[in-house]
Amino acid sequence: MVTKMMEAQAGIIIPQPIERYKTNYPVKLFEYMAAGLPVVASKFGEVAAFVQEGECGILVDPENENEVATAIEFIFNHEKEANEMGERGRVLVQNNYSWEKEAQTLVDFYNKF
């Protein structure tokens, strides 16, 4: 699966804007970012905050198919910008959200008890 992901040009995370998806952190977002893929993601919910933080993709209204298609076309037609988005996402995950970083957060949490 990792090999196939590395052949992709973009990662897409556009769930419908329902309550349960607004507060989730899908692992595939971090996998896409770690792989250096630009993402097309929903502008609703927590996913949008990560994409904005890393400037690593394009946020869309998941209920607007024209907006989704335009974002995907942009990724395919603007290779330089797409690669830059992907690299920013990769760096963000490596520097802020890697297991090495998150493990210390978890240990610190457990040490409070």
Biotite code that builds the C-alpha atoms (Angstrom):
import biotite.structure as struc

atoms = struc.array([
    struc.Atom([0.000, 0.000, 0.000], chain_id="A", res_id=1, res_name="MET", atom_name="CA", element="C"),
    struc.Atom([2.806, 2.435, 0.806], chain_id="A", res_id=2, res_name="VAL", atom_name="CA", element="C"),
    struc.Atom([4.266, 1.899, -2.661], chain_id="A", res_id=3, res_name="THR", atom_name="CA", element="C"),
    struc.Atom([0.935, 2.738, -4.287], chain_id="A", res_id=4, res_name="LYS", atom_name="CA", element="C"),
    struc.Atom([0.578, 5.853, -2.138], chain_id="A", res_id=5, res_name="MET", atom_name="CA", element="C"),
    struc.Atom([4.019, 7.014, -3.199], chain_id="A", res_id=6, res_name="MET", atom_name="CA", element="C"),
    struc.Atom([2.863, 6.814, -6.823], chain_id="A", res_id=7, res_name="GLU", atom_name="CA", element="C"),
    struc.Atom([-0.126, 9.077, -6.149], chain_id="A", res_id=8, res_name="ALA", atom_name="CA", element="C"),
    struc.Atom([-0.210, 12.746, -7.027], chain_id="A", res_id=9, res_name="GLN", atom_name="CA", element="C"),
    struc.Atom([-2.554, 13.809, -4.223], chain_id="A", res_id=10, res_name="ALA", atom_name="CA", element="C"),
    struc.Atom([-4.337, 12.608, -1.128], chain_id="A", res_id=11, res_name="GLY", atom_name="CA", element="C"),
    struc.Atom([-8.063, 13.261, -0.886], chain_id="A", res_id=12, res_name="ILE", atom_name="CA", element="C"),
    struc.Atom([-10.006, 13.585, 2.370], chain_id="A", res_id=13, res_name="ILE", atom_name="CA", element="C"),
    struc.Atom([-13.417, 15.065, 1.779], chain_id="A", res_id=14, res_name="ILE", atom_name="CA", element="C"),
    struc.Atom([-16.005, 13.492, 4.089], chain_id="A", res_id=15, res_name="PRO", atom_name="CA", element="C"),
    struc.Atom([-19.436, 15.016, 4.251], chain_id="A", res_id=16, res_name="GLN", atom_name="CA", element="C"),
    struc.Atom([-19.736, 17.802, 6.861], chain_id="A", res_id=17, res_name="PRO", atom_name="CA", element="C"),
    struc.Atom([-21.566, 15.788, 9.495], chain_id="A", res_id=18, res_name="ILE", atom_name="CA", element="C"),
    struc.Atom([-20.893, 16.143, 13.191], chain_id="A", res_id=19, res_name="GLU", atom_name="CA", element="C"),
    struc.Atom([-18.814, 12.977, 13.712], chain_id="A", res_id=20, res_name="ARG", atom_name="CA", element="C"),
    struc.Atom([-16.330, 13.983, 11.010], chain_id="A", res_id=21, res_name="TYR", atom_name="CA", element="C"),
    struc.Atom([-15.815, 17.510, 12.323], chain_id="A", res_id=22, res_name="LYS", atom_name="CA", element="C"),
    struc.Atom([-13.688, 16.440, 15.283], chain_id="A", res_id=23, res_name="THR", atom_name="CA", element="C"),
    struc.Atom([-11.774, 13.465, 13.937], chain_id="A", res_id=24, res_name="ASN", atom_name="CA", element="C"),
    struc.Atom([-8.142, 13.251, 12.949], chain_id="A", res_id=25, res_name="TYR", atom_name="CA", element="C"),
    struc.Atom([-7.952, 10.650, 10.182], chain_id="A", res_id=26, res_name="PRO", atom_name="CA", element="C"),
    struc.Atom([-4.658, 8.768, 10.110], chain_id="A", res_id=27, res_name="VAL", atom_name="CA", element="C"),
    struc.Atom([-4.674, 8.906, 6.326], chain_id="A", res_id=28, res_name="LYS", atom_name="CA", element="C"),
    struc.Atom([-4.221, 12.696, 6.471], chain_id="A", res_id=29, res_name="LEU", atom_name="CA", element="C"),
    struc.Atom([-0.930, 12.235, 8.299], chain_id="A", res_id=30, res_name="PHE", atom_name="CA", element="C"),
    struc.Atom([0.039, 9.373, 5.992], chain_id="A", res_id=31, res_name="GLU", atom_name="CA", element="C"),
    struc.Atom([-0.548, 11.563, 2.940], chain_id="A", res_id=32, res_name="TYR", atom_name="CA", element="C"),
    struc.Atom([1.402, 14.406, 4.485], chain_id="A", res_id=33, res_name="MET", atom_name="CA", element="C"),
    struc.Atom([4.276, 12.126, 5.567], chain_id="A", res_id=34, res_name="ALA", atom_name="CA", element="C"),
    struc.Atom([4.431, 10.800, 1.996], chain_id="A", res_id=35, res_name="ALA", atom_name="CA", element="C"),
    struc.Atom([4.812, 14.366, 0.713], chain_id="A", res_id=36, res_name="GLY", atom_name="CA", element="C"),
    struc.Atom([1.462, 14.399, -1.064], chain_id="A", res_id=37, res_name="LEU", atom_name="CA", element="C"),
    struc.Atom([-0.550, 17.586, -1.406], chain_id="A", res_id=38, res_name="PRO", atom_name="CA", element="C"),
    struc.Atom([-4.037, 17.061, -0.044], chain_id="A", res_id=39, res_name="VAL", atom_name="CA", element="C"),
    struc.Atom([-7.491, 18.046, -1.145], chain_id="A", res_id=40, res_name="VAL", atom_name="CA", element="C"),
    struc.Atom([-9.491, 18.172, 2.060], chain_id="A", res_id=41, res_name="ALA", atom_name="CA", element="C"),
    struc.Atom([-12.774, 19.300, 3.504], chain_id="A", res_id=42, res_name="SER", atom_name="CA", element="C"),
    struc.Atom([-12.763, 22.856, 4.758], chain_id="A", res_id=43, res_name="LYS", atom_name="CA", element="C"),
    struc.Atom([-14.957, 21.727, 7.641], chain_id="A", res_id=44, res_name="PHE", atom_name="CA", element="C"),
    struc.Atom([-13.637, 20.211, 10.831], chain_id="A", res_id=45, res_name="GLY", atom_name="CA", element="C"),
    struc.Atom([-10.242, 19.520, 12.300], chain_id="A", res_id=46, res_name="GLU", atom_name="CA", element="C"),
    struc.Atom([-8.642, 18.286, 9.074], chain_id="A", res_id=47, res_name="VAL", atom_name="CA", element="C"),
    struc.Atom([-8.826, 21.835, 7.752], chain_id="A", res_id=48, res_name="ALA", atom_name="CA", element="C"),
    struc.Atom([-6.768, 23.133, 10.678], chain_id="A", res_id=49, res_name="ALA", atom_name="CA", element="C"),
    struc.Atom([-3.879, 20.780, 9.878], chain_id="A", res_id=50, res_name="PHE", atom_name="CA", element="C"),
    struc.Atom([-3.973, 21.621, 6.172], chain_id="A", res_id=51, res_name="VAL", atom_name="CA", element="C"),
    struc.Atom([-4.003, 25.333, 6.973], chain_id="A", res_id=52, res_name="GLN", atom_name="CA", element="C"),
    struc.Atom([-1.202, 24.975, 9.505], chain_id="A", res_id=53, res_name="GLU", atom_name="CA", element="C"),
    struc.Atom([1.018, 23.227, 6.996], chain_id="A", res_id=54, res_name="GLY", atom_name="CA", element="C"),
    struc.Atom([-0.179, 25.088, 3.900], chain_id="A", res_id=55, res_name="GLU", atom_name="CA", element="C"),
    struc.Atom([-0.085, 21.624, 2.377], chain_id="A", res_id=56, res_name="CYS", atom_name="CA", element="C"),
    struc.Atom([-3.244, 21.385, 0.332], chain_id="A", res_id=57, res_name="GLY", atom_name="CA", element="C"),
    struc.Atom([-6.462, 22.850, -0.915], chain_id="A", res_id=58, res_name="ILE", atom_name="CA", element="C"),
    struc.Atom([-9.597, 23.060, 1.214], chain_id="A", res_id=59, res_name="LEU", atom_name="CA", element="C"),
    struc.Atom([-12.956, 22.501, -0.451], chain_id="A", res_id=60, res_name="VAL", atom_name="CA", element="C"),
    struc.Atom([-16.633, 22.280, 0.334], chain_id="A", res_id=61, res_name="ASP", atom_name="CA", element="C"),
    struc.Atom([-17.282, 18.525, 0.079], chain_id="A", res_id=62, res_name="PRO", atom_name="CA", element="C"),
    struc.Atom([-20.801, 19.192, -1.151], chain_id="A", res_id=63, res_name="GLU", atom_name="CA", element="C"),
    struc.Atom([-19.590, 21.304, -4.082], chain_id="A", res_id=64, res_name="ASN", atom_name="CA", element="C"),
    struc.Atom([-18.387, 18.919, -6.761], chain_id="A", res_id=65, res_name="GLU", atom_name="CA", element="C"),
    struc.Atom([-17.110, 21.748, -8.969], chain_id="A", res_id=66, res_name="ASN", atom_name="CA", element="C"),
    struc.Atom([-14.909, 23.009, -6.135], chain_id="A", res_id=67, res_name="GLU", atom_name="CA", element="C"),
    struc.Atom([-13.582, 19.491, -5.545], chain_id="A", res_id=68, res_name="VAL", atom_name="CA", element="C"),
    struc.Atom([-12.879, 18.945, -9.249], chain_id="A", res_id=69, res_name="ALA", atom_name="CA", element="C"),
    struc.Atom([-11.158, 22.333, -9.584], chain_id="A", res_id=70, res_name="THR", atom_name="CA", element="C"),
    struc.Atom([-8.878, 21.542, -6.637], chain_id="A", res_id=71, res_name="ALA", atom_name="CA", element="C"),
    struc.Atom([-7.934, 18.146, -8.063], chain_id="A", res_id=72, res_name="ILE", atom_name="CA", element="C"),
    struc.Atom([-7.298, 19.678, -11.486], chain_id="A", res_id=73, res_name="GLU", atom_name="CA", element="C"),
    struc.Atom([-5.087, 22.322, -9.879], chain_id="A", res_id=74, res_name="PHE", atom_name="CA", element="C"),
    struc.Atom([-2.942, 19.637, -8.241], chain_id="A", res_id=75, res_name="ILE", atom_name="CA", element="C"),
    struc.Atom([-2.562, 17.792, -11.545], chain_id="A", res_id=76, res_name="PHE", atom_name="CA", element="C"),
    struc.Atom([-1.925, 20.919, -13.626], chain_id="A", res_id=77, res_name="ASN", atom_name="CA", element="C"),
    struc.Atom([0.421, 22.807, -11.283], chain_id="A", res_id=78, res_name="HIS", atom_name="CA", element="C"),
    struc.Atom([3.164, 20.336, -10.468], chain_id="A", res_id=79, res_name="GLU", atom_name="CA", element="C"),
    struc.Atom([5.537, 22.847, -8.876], chain_id="A", res_id=80, res_name="LYS", atom_name="CA", element="C"),
    struc.Atom([2.929, 24.252, -6.480], chain_id="A", res_id=81, res_name="GLU", atom_name="CA", element="C"),
    struc.Atom([1.621, 20.765, -5.700], chain_id="A", res_id=82, res_name="ALA", atom_name="CA", element="C"),
    struc.Atom([5.128, 19.523, -4.898], chain_id="A", res_id=83, res_name="ASN", atom_name="CA", element="C"),
    struc.Atom([5.700, 22.531, -2.638], chain_id="A", res_id=84, res_name="GLU", atom_name="CA", element="C"),
    struc.Atom([2.437, 21.821, -0.781], chain_id="A", res_id=85, res_name="MET", atom_name="CA", element="C"),
    struc.Atom([3.439, 18.187, -0.380], chain_id="A", res_id=86, res_name="GLY", atom_name="CA", element="C"),
    struc.Atom([6.871, 19.085, 0.940], chain_id="A", res_id=87, res_name="GLU", atom_name="CA", element="C"),
    struc.Atom([5.410, 21.527, 3.478], chain_id="A", res_id=88, res_name="ARG", atom_name="CA", element="C"),
    struc.Atom([3.084, 18.791, 4.719], chain_id="A", res_id=89, res_name="GLY", atom_name="CA", element="C"),
    struc.Atom([5.940, 16.294, 4.977], chain_id="A", res_id=90, res_name="ARG", atom_name="CA", element="C"),
    struc.Atom([8.032, 18.731, 7.002], chain_id="A", res_id=91, res_name="VAL", atom_name="CA", element="C"),
    struc.Atom([5.105, 19.544, 9.300], chain_id="A", res_id=92, res_name="LEU", atom_name="CA", element="C"),
    struc.Atom([4.487, 15.880, 10.078], chain_id="A", res_id=93, res_name="VAL", atom_name="CA", element="C"),
    struc.Atom([8.172, 15.183, 10.549], chain_id="A", res_id=94, res_name="GLN", atom_name="CA", element="C"),
    struc.Atom([8.719, 18.171, 12.837], chain_id="A", res_id=95, res_name="ASN", atom_name="CA", element="C"),
    struc.Atom([5.449, 18.273, 14.774], chain_id="A", res_id=96, res_name="ASN", atom_name="CA", element="C"),
    struc.Atom([3.420, 15.081, 14.437], chain_id="A", res_id=97, res_name="TYR", atom_name="CA", element="C"),
    struc.Atom([5.856, 12.195, 14.126], chain_id="A", res_id=98, res_name="SER", atom_name="CA", element="C"),
    struc.Atom([5.648, 9.291, 16.546], chain_id="A", res_id=99, res_name="TRP", atom_name="CA", element="C"),
    struc.Atom([8.853, 10.495, 18.184], chain_id="A", res_id=100, res_name="GLU", atom_name="CA", element="C"),
    struc.Atom([7.234, 13.859, 18.964], chain_id="A", res_id=101, res_name="LYS", atom_name="CA", element="C"),
    struc.Atom([3.858, 12.462, 19.939], chain_id="A", res_id=102, res_name="GLU", atom_name="CA", element="C"),
    struc.Atom([5.371, 9.729, 22.132], chain_id="A", res_id=103, res_name="ALA", atom_name="CA", element="C"),
    struc.Atom([6.823, 12.347, 24.449], chain_id="A", res_id=104, res_name="GLN", atom_name="CA", element="C"),
    struc.Atom([3.433, 14.056, 24.669], chain_id="A", res_id=105, res_name="THR", atom_name="CA", element="C"),
    struc.Atom([1.887, 10.732, 25.646], chain_id="A", res_id=106, res_name="LEU", atom_name="CA", element="C"),
    struc.Atom([4.583, 9.989, 28.243], chain_id="A", res_id=107, res_name="VAL", atom_name="CA", element="C"),
    struc.Atom([4.176, 13.479, 29.723], chain_id="A", res_id=108, res_name="ASP", atom_name="CA", element="C"),
    struc.Atom([0.428, 12.893, 29.967], chain_id="A", res_id=109, res_name="PHE", atom_name="CA", element="C"),
    struc.Atom([0.891, 9.548, 31.754], chain_id="A", res_id=110, res_name="TYR", atom_name="CA", element="C"),
    struc.Atom([3.415, 11.067, 34.131], chain_id="A", res_id=111, res_name="ASN", atom_name="CA", element="C"),
    struc.Atom([0.749, 13.459, 35.427], chain_id="A", res_id=112, res_name="LYS", atom_name="CA", element="C"),
    struc.Atom([-0.988, 10.541, 37.159], chain_id="A", res_id=113, res_name="PHE", atom_name="CA", element="C"),
])
